[in-house]
Amino acid sequence: MALNNLGLGFVFTARDLASGAIGNLERNFMSLDRRVGLGTENIQSAFQQLGVGLAVFTAGAATVG
């Protein structure tokens, strides 16, 4: 091959061998990002519900007191 005569065949071979590992790493980061993102949404929803509950409790306590 002409690239091997120029010394460039190794560069393309090394990149090809590393592309699978890099693809796996990217998939792992994307999976982690989705899991962390979903966890963040659940936590934010829980704090919103807690805020509503405290507001209702405060309104009820003010009415009774």
DAJO-V928774 format. One record per backbone hydrogen bond with DSSP energy under -1.0 kcal/mol. NH is the residue of the N-H (numbers start at 1). CO is the residue of the C=O. E is the energy in kcal/mol with one decimal. If there is no record, write none. Layout:
BEGIN
nh=NH co=CO e=E
nh=NH co=CO e=E
END
This chain:
BEGIN
nh=5 co=1 e=-1.2
nh=6 co=2 e=-1.1
nh=8 co=3 e=-2.5
nh=12 co=8 e=-1.6
nh=13 co=9 e=-2.0
nh=14 co=10 e=-2.8
nh=15 co=11 e=-2.1
nh=16 co=12 e=-2.0
nh=17 co=13 e=-2.2
nh=18 co=14 e=-1.9
nh=19 co=15 e=-1.6
nh=22 co=18 e=-2.5
nh=23 co=19 e=-2.2
nh=24 co=20 e=-2.2
nh=25 co=21 e=-2.2
nh=26 co=22 e=-2.3
nh=27 co=23 e=-2.2
nh=28 co=24 e=-2.3
nh=29 co=25 e=-2.2
nh=30 co=26 e=-2.4
nh=31 co=27 e=-2.4
nh=32 co=28 e=-2.4
nh=33 co=29 e=-2.5
nh=34 co=30 e=-2.1
nh=35 co=31 e=-2.3
nh=36 co=32 e=-2.8
nh=37 co=33 e=-2.5
nh=38 co=34 e=-2.3
nh=39 co=35 e=-1.9
nh=40 co=36 e=-2.2
nh=41 co=37 e=-1.9
nh=42 co=38 e=-2.0
nh=43 co=39 e=-2.2
nh=44 co=40 e=-2.5
nh=45 co=41 e=-2.3
nh=46 co=42 e=-2.2
nh=47 co=43 e=-2.2
nh=48 co=44 e=-2.0
nh=49 co=45 e=-2.4
nh=50 co=46 e=-2.2
nh=51 co=47 e=-2.3
nh=52 co=48 e=-2.2
nh=53 co=49 e=-2.4
nh=54 co=50 e=-2.5
nh=55 co=51 e=-2.0
nh=56 co=52 e=-2.4
nh=57 co=53 e=-2.4
nh=58 co=54 e=-2.6
nh=59 co=55 e=-2.4
nh=60 co=56 e=-2.4
nh=61 co=57 e=-2.7
nh=62 co=58 e=-2.3
nh=63 co=59 e=-1.8
nh=64 co=60 e=-2.1
nh=65 co=61 e=-2.6
END
